[in-house]
Amino acid sequence: MIVGIPKEIFSDEARVAVIPSGVADLVKKGFDVVVQAGAGDRSHIGDDEFRAAGASLAADAKSLYEQADLVLKVRVPTEDVENGYHEADLIREGASLICMMDAYYSLDVVQKLAARKVRSFALEFIPRITRAQSMDVLSSMAAISGYRGVLAGAMSLPQYFPMLMTAAGTITPAKVFIIGAGVAGLMAISTARRLGAVVEAYDTRSAAREQVESLGAKFVEFDLPAQDDKATGGYAKAQSEEFYRRQREQMAQKVAQSNLIVTTALIPGREAPKLITADMLHLMKKGSVIVDLAAERGGNVEGTVRNEKVYKDGVTIIGYCDHPSRVPVHASQLYSKNITTFLYNMSKDGELELNLEDEIVSSTMLTADGDVVHAALKERLQPQEAGN
């Protein structure tokens, strides 16, 4: 099979799907690899490095897609307005695609791929099981977001992070509050601690306490009605509106005490829950900062603007959605390992060998043989089809 690695055209995307060491491994495994010229430029990888790893170069996207039996990408196929084409239309009929599809919010692209008889796999649907840990792109990228989120907040905060005792007086440490103790939240905790802040964290999952405390942060508890706090796959579960209302009421005091807040609450396939309201912003100290890592899905903060830094009631709200792309060297390295490991799980001697009884394969396959085959996506498409 010929594996194609295109240059990403998604807005502000700097990663490349596979780095040269990953290309060398693909070649060793029996694949032929074609890389679009300039694909690694924004990850600081030159074309010569891909050539040295065993890849051939395609001059442009159309040339690459014409050759590729299997396309490995970072982002969902996107429209290239400047050049007048959609990436999904360039993928050869009957070819395969592996990338982060953002499938719940890209149903039109999923349908386009199905119509072209493209077999597609969404890496965000990889199950959180032990065998799939090395393929888990969400965890790899969330860790980067947690790290970068704290750094972005620290650079916007008009004060030091650590406690300092100087001849001119003592500087008290910054108070950091992390909402959500998943992968991103835990990395945010450890980064803020390294910078010398006093850190507290909250999560609806009681099981997160041990992890939070192991990193030296204080676990915050609120008096809330008991509910099932864990969804399938280890992700946080959506709660009732009454639960969120009481949560916001009790969170207001903690928010008011904090210099920096990092929010990470996301529910797969749904808009992010609003945890910090405009009224709560009014309680915060002037100069405080919130980094909303859920900005791509609407944000946890009332007032977040996607991909922008805004000022509301004296508080800076950072809604950047491209934290992994801001460290493209290591983000590409981790992503490359994730995507190639996923491929090797369903291939042999340079050819795909799909075992649909494998949970990893069946959970991630979106389209095959001209149809949308993923159960959750089919369910979402039914109301649309009924409306037509």
Rosetta blueprint (number, residue, H / E / L):
1 M L
2 I E
3 V E
4 G E
5 I E
6 P L
7 K L
8 E L
9 I L
10 F L
11 S L
12 D L
13 E L
14 A L
15 R L
16 V L
17 A L
18 V L
19 I L
20 P H
21 S H
22 G H
23 V H
24 A H
25 D H
26 L H
27 V H
28 K H
29 K L
30 G L
31 F L
32 D E
33 V E
34 V E
35 V E
36 Q E
37 A L
38 G L
39 A L
40 G L
41 D H
42 R H
43 S H
44 H L
45 I L
46 G L
47 D H
48 D H
49 E H
50 F H
51 R H
52 A H
53 A L
54 G L
55 A L
56 S E
57 L E
58 A E
59 A L
60 D L
61 A H
62 K H
63 S H
64 L H
65 Y H
66 E H
67 Q H
68 A L
69 D L
70 L E
71 V E
72 L E
73 K E
74 V E
75 R E
76 V L
77 P L
78 T L
79 E E
80 D E
81 V L
82 E L
83 N L
84 G L
85 Y E
86 H E
87 E H
88 A H
89 D H
90 L H
91 I L
92 R L
93 E L
94 G L
95 A L
96 S E
97 L E
98 I E
99 C E
100 M E
101 M L
102 D L
103 A H
104 Y H
105 Y H
106 S L
107 L H
108 D H
109 V H
110 V H
111 Q H
112 K H
113 L H
114 A H
115 A H
116 R L
117 K L
118 V L
119 R E
120 S E
121 F E
122 A E
123 L H
124 E H
125 F H
126 I L
127 P L
128 R L
129 I L
130 T H
131 R H
132 A H
133 Q H
134 S H
135 M H
136 D L
137 V H
138 L H
139 S H
140 S H
141 M H
142 A H
143 A H
144 I H
145 S H
146 G H
147 Y H
148 R H
149 G H
150 V H
151 L H
152 A H
153 G H
154 A H
155 M H
156 S H
157 L L
158 P L
159 Q L
160 Y L
161 F L
162 P L
163 M L
164 L E
165 M E
166 T E
167 A L
168 A L
169 G E
170 T E
171 I E
172 T L
173 P L
174 A L
175 K E
176 V E
177 F E
178 I E
179 I E
180 G L
181 A L
182 G L
183 V H
184 A H
185 G H
186 L H
187 M H
188 A H
189 I H
190 S H
191 T H
192 A H
193 R H
194 R H
195 L L
196 G L
197 A L
198 V E
199 V E
200 E E
201 A E
202 Y E
203 D L
204 T L
205 R L
206 S H
207 A H
208 A H
209 R H
210 E H
211 Q H
212 V H
213 E H
214 S H
215 L L
216 G L
217 A L
218 K E
219 F E
220 V L
221 E L
222 F L
223 D L
224 L L
225 P L
226 A L
227 Q L
228 D L
229 D L
230 K L
231 A L
232 T L
233 G L
234 G L
235 Y L
236 A L
237 K L
238 A L
239 Q L
240 S L
241 E H
242 E H
243 F H
244 Y H
245 R H
246 R H
247 Q H
248 R H
249 E H
250 Q H
251 M H
252 A H
253 Q H
254 K H
255 V H
256 A H
257 Q H
258 S L
259 N L
260 L E
261 I E
262 V E
263 T E
264 T L
265 A L
266 L L
267 I L
268 P L
269 G L
270 R L
271 E L
272 A L
273 P L
274 K L
275 L L
276 I E
277 T L
278 A H
279 D H
280 M H
281 L H
282 H H
283 L H
284 M L
285 K L
286 K L
287 G L
288 S L
289 V E
290 I E
291 V E
292 D E
293 L L
294 A L
295 A H
296 E H
297 R H
298 G L
299 G L
300 N L
301 V E
302 E L
303 G L
304 T L
305 V L
306 R L
307 N L
308 E L
309 K E
310 V E
311 Y E
312 K E
313 D L
314 G L
315 V E
316 T E
317 I E
318 I E
319 G L
320 Y L
321 C L
322 D L
323 H L
324 P H
325 S H
326 R H
327 V L
328 P H
329 V H
330 H H
331 A H
332 S H
333 Q H
334 L H
335 Y H
336 S H
337 K H
338 N H
339 I H
340 T H
341 T H
342 F H
343 L H
344 Y H
345 N H
346 M L
347 S E
348 K E
349 D L
350 G L
351 E E
352 L E
353 E L
354 L L
355 N L
356 L L
357 E L
358 D L
359 E H
360 I H
361 V H
362 S H
363 S H
364 T H
365 M E
366 L E
367 T E
368 A E
369 D L
370 G L
371 D E
372 V E
373 V L
374 H L
375 A H
376 A H
377 L H
378 K H
379 E H
380 R H
381 L H
382 Q H
383 P H
384 Q H
385 E H
386 A H
387 G H
388 N L
